Amino acid sequence: MTEPYIIFNGVDSRDLGVVVETGPTEAVFRAPHHPYTESLVAALPDLADPGSRKEVRLQGTPPSPTAKIAGCAFASRCPRKL
C-alpha cells in the first residue's frame, strides 16, 4: 500500500505563526488579500522595474509573540481595521 501525499502549488502568509492568507502562489503574489501579506509582497524587489512597487508601511506595534490574542493578531497594525 502506498502512502497518500498532497502536492500544493501555493503559498501561505503567516503572522506570528498563524496563517493569515493561503492560495495559489501566482494569485497571492499578484493580488494579496490580507494587509500583512500585502506588506510582505510590497517588500520584495522587482528586478525588472525596481521603482514600480508601492511602499506599504505598517503602523503600530506588533503584539508579543507570547501574548494570547483574541481575534486577528494583526489588528493593532491593520489599516483596514474597523
N, C-alpha and C positions, 0 to 999 in steps of 0.2 A: 504494500500500500504506500502510495506517495503522500507526502505532506502537502497540504494546500498552501499556497502562497499568494500574496497580493502584490501587484505592481501598481504603484501610484505615481503618475506623471504630474505631480503637483508640488505645492509648497505650503508650508504653514508659517504664520507670523505669530510669535509668542511675546507676550509682555509679562514679565515676572514668572515665566514658565507656563503661563496659561495661554492656550491657543485663542487668539482673537480673530484670526481670519485663516481660511484654508480654501484652496481651489486650484484649478489648473495653473501651472506656472505662468504661462503667457498672459492669461486673464488677470491674475493678481498683480503682475508687474505692469500691465498696461493700464489698469483701472482699479487700484485698490479701494476697498470699501471702508475699512477701519482707519481712523486717523493715525494710529500708531504705525500701521503698515504703510500708509501714505508717506509718513516721515522717513521710514526706512528706505523706501524706494527713491524718494527725493534725494537722499544722501548718496546714492550710487552715482558715480561719474558716468556721463555719456561720452564715450570715446569719439563718436562721430561728430558730436556737436557739444563741446564742453560747457557752453553757456546756456544751453537750452532748458535745463531742469529748473523748475520753480523751487524756491527755498521754502522749506516748512520748518518753522521754529516752534518747538514745544514750550509752552509756558508752564509755570508751576513747578512743584517739587514732586518727584516720584515718591510713592509710599515706601516704607521699609519693606524689604522682601520677606521679613518675618511677621509682618502685621497681618491679622485676619481682616479681610476686607469684604464687606457685603456689596454685592454688585460688581461692576466693572472696575478693576484696579487702575484703569487708565482715566477714570472720571475726573480726578483732580487736575489733569493736564489736557482734558479733551476740549477742543474748540467747538464741538457740536453739542456739548452738554446742555441740557435744557434746564 
